[in-house]
Amino acid sequence: MGRKRSSTRRTPKARPQGVLELAPDGFGFVTTAEGEFFIPASKLAGGCHGDVVEIAPAKVNTAAGQGKGRQGQKKQLGQRPTARVLRVVQRAHETLIGRYEVADPFGVVVPEDPRIPFDVFTMRAENPDIPHGAVVRVRMVEYPSRNTAATGVIEEVLGMEGEPGIDIEAVIARHKLETQFSQAACAEATAAQVDVDGALASGYKDERSRFAFTIDPFDARDFDDSLSVEKLESGNIKLGIHIADVSHYVPWGGAIDADARKRATSVYLVDRVLPMLPEALSNEVCSLHPGQPRRVFTVDVILNADFKVHSVDCHLGLIESKARLSYEQAQCYIDAQLHGETWQEAAKLMEGEPMPQAALPLNDQSHARIFDALAVLNRFAQVRVKMREAAGGLDFETREAKVQLDAEGHPTGVVVRSRTAATSCVEEAMILANECVAERLRSTQTPGIFRVHEAPSVDSLSALVPILQEFGYDKQINLADLVTGNPHAAQHLLALVRGRAEAPLISNLLLRAQQRAVYKPECEGHYGLALEAYCHFTSPIRRYPDLVVHRMLRTLVQGKSESYQAECDSLSWLAEHSSKMERIAETAARESQEIKLVEYMQQFIGQDFEGIVSGVATYGLFVQLENTAEGLVPMRSLGNEYFSFDVAAYKLIGQDTGRTFRLGQRVRVRIQPSQPHVRKLELSLV
């Protein structure tokens, strides 16, 4: 009798799939539902960074030597299972940006992204006029395999390498950012008018007599929020948050709306802004320029003496901003108050600050009113921060670097911005307005797009436990509470480490463990701010979700429009699209700053700087300098000693000397020469 065939499969029907992330040394990792896998450089099967790949278990000859480039691979065998790429399921790059090199009969495109491990061959005869060193966009025709090279066709010549601005043009092209508006959108924007009489006739409140003022970065060109402060006879305070009424000019389904919807956000690059709206709107008709009447959506919040919310009123209005201040100027008023000085002393301090664009000269009455308003706002901000901390809100100290450029786009300096009392005044007012509007939408069951921040996962927080135990914090905080996401435990931890040597390490790890905030059509709360309802309402000039919220809030004031149902039906995909475009915009902005930071640091080759280890990997250390420039100390520069990578402890350990490098550690590094087209900062340890 014949043996029955077993119905059990010898191999699973579906192979694990995930996104391939490549390291500069050529090997990579794939995170799947089954966990994370290590992919040796020899097992990529033509896959490149960002591709969705299907993988299978693989064996690697662990007896191979420990030469350069092998250290990371050998160690990874003991940390993650090794796999090989079976096939590429989905390519991440239909087009690539790179440097064109003439090698007759070919024109070879060398990708700018060092994580793309292949060159692309084109036929020189098809583009005989493209010069050597041009920066081009190439469309992929055939991806590399074991037997064939990558081939493509040139789609666009962006410029010549080394030309002013070409490095940022490459960033724009790589992320496929929109740079032009449609003719119809430009025509709509040009025709837009404030129309004061029409606004008043349609129910807008005339609030031009209110003393409203804007506080923005010195170089800001669009002003979408303004503040006013009034002390009421009851002893309460009326805080007015006046936001540009973009929804009046950008109705659903128009030409401007189509372009804005596609962009979803303005992109703030190092040398330019790619606005969500045409500049005729973003910088003119919608922008709250001082001395000009503007349509706004006002949120008036009545606060009691303890700065708790007594009542909220949302309405459409007309305002005329009385002053335009930079954050530095606003800080002059607050500094004078802290020293017990008058507005006259504050005015003298302001004389040392440059006059920001579009600002008007201030008379004595304006100085005095701003002085009084900022005194109230500063107390308000301090109290609201404490209230949020009591509720479980988390506050991570962050710094933002802005590279200063000359007229030709060359870096001349770096300004590192950190939180000040002046920035906190504006930030707390905007958070309050966003919270009040979200609560209004929720309480009236009005659809909208909400800003949702989920609690960190247990797994991500559990990764901190070995580090905390190593430093003895397990005896000072309840690790079980921390791992389950108790925000008060996280607050306690941040307070304990403040000022200690390990503070950068632990604060950084805790921040990395947090989820990313996203947009959703459901109101699911904001973990980081400890709020049950939150949305983005205060920046409709530069964020599409804010514009959506304005439209929905408008239905509560003026009734539903003809497009109301279509707007409601689109909320889900709009929220997802806006979250995606936000990530792209942030990545492009960061890359543009990094490019100019690296260029700026080239003048310091051979000089030494203090820095903090911001990342550890099998191929070296990432070190962030005081001006936020980040560079790589490659493993080869650490000598011939073999370093093992302790994933759980975020550190590299020398097997001969025991020398250790870990996240958050302070080190001294030297700037090394690097090739201009690579645009990466290379460092060595001193």
Secondary structure as UniProt FT lines:
FT   STRAND          17..22
FT   TURN            24..25
FT   STRAND          28..32
FT   TURN            33..34
FT   STRAND          35..39
FT   HELIX           41..43
FT   TURN            45..46
FT   TURN            49..50
FT   STRAND          52..57
FT   TURN            62..63
FT   TURN            68..70
FT   HELIX           71..77
FT   TURN            78..79
FT   STRAND          82..90
FT   STRAND          95..103
FT   TURN            104..105
FT   STRAND          106..111
FT   TURN            114..115
FT   STRAND          120..123
FT   HELIX           124..126
FT   TURN            128..129
FT   TURN            132..133
FT   STRAND          134..142
FT   STRAND          150..160
FT   TURN            161..162
FT   TURN            164..165
FT   HELIX           166..174
FT   TURN            175..176
FT   HELIX           183..191
FT   HELIX           196..201
FT   TURN            202..203
FT   STRAND          205..206
FT   TURN            208..209
FT   STRAND          213..216
FT   TURN            218..219
FT   STRAND          225..231
FT   TURN            233..234
FT   STRAND          237..244
FT   HELIX           246..249
FT   TURN            252..253
FT   HELIX           255..263
FT   STRAND          267..268
FT   STRAND          273..274
FT   HELIX           280..285
FT   TURN            290..291
FT   STRAND          293..303
FT   TURN            305..306
FT   STRAND          309..320
FT   STRAND          323..326
FT   HELIX           327..338
FT   TURN            339..340
FT   HELIX           343..350
FT   TURN            351..352
FT   TURN            357..358
FT   HELIX           364..391
FT   STRAND          399..405
FT   TURN            407..408
FT   STRAND          411..418
FT   HELIX           421..443
FT   TURN            444..445
FT   STRAND          450..453
FT   HELIX           458..462
FT   TURN            463..464
FT   HELIX           465..470
FT   TURN            471..472
FT   HELIX           473..475
FT   HELIX           479..483
FT   TURN            484..485
FT   HELIX           487..497
FT   TURN            498..499
FT   TURN            501..502
FT   HELIX           503..512
FT   STRAND          518..520
FT   TURN            527..530
FT   TURN            540..542
FT   HELIX           544..558
FT   TURN            562..563
FT   HELIX           564..569
FT   HELIX           571..601
FT   HELIX           602..604
FT   TURN            605..606
FT   STRAND          608..617
FT   TURN            618..619
FT   STRAND          620..625
FT   TURN            626..627
FT   STRAND          630..634
FT   HELIX           635..638
FT   STRAND          643..646
FT   TURN            647..650
FT   STRAND          651..654
FT   TURN            655..657
FT   STRAND          660..662
FT   TURN            663..664
FT   STRAND          666..672
FT   TURN            676..678
FT   STRAND          681..685
//
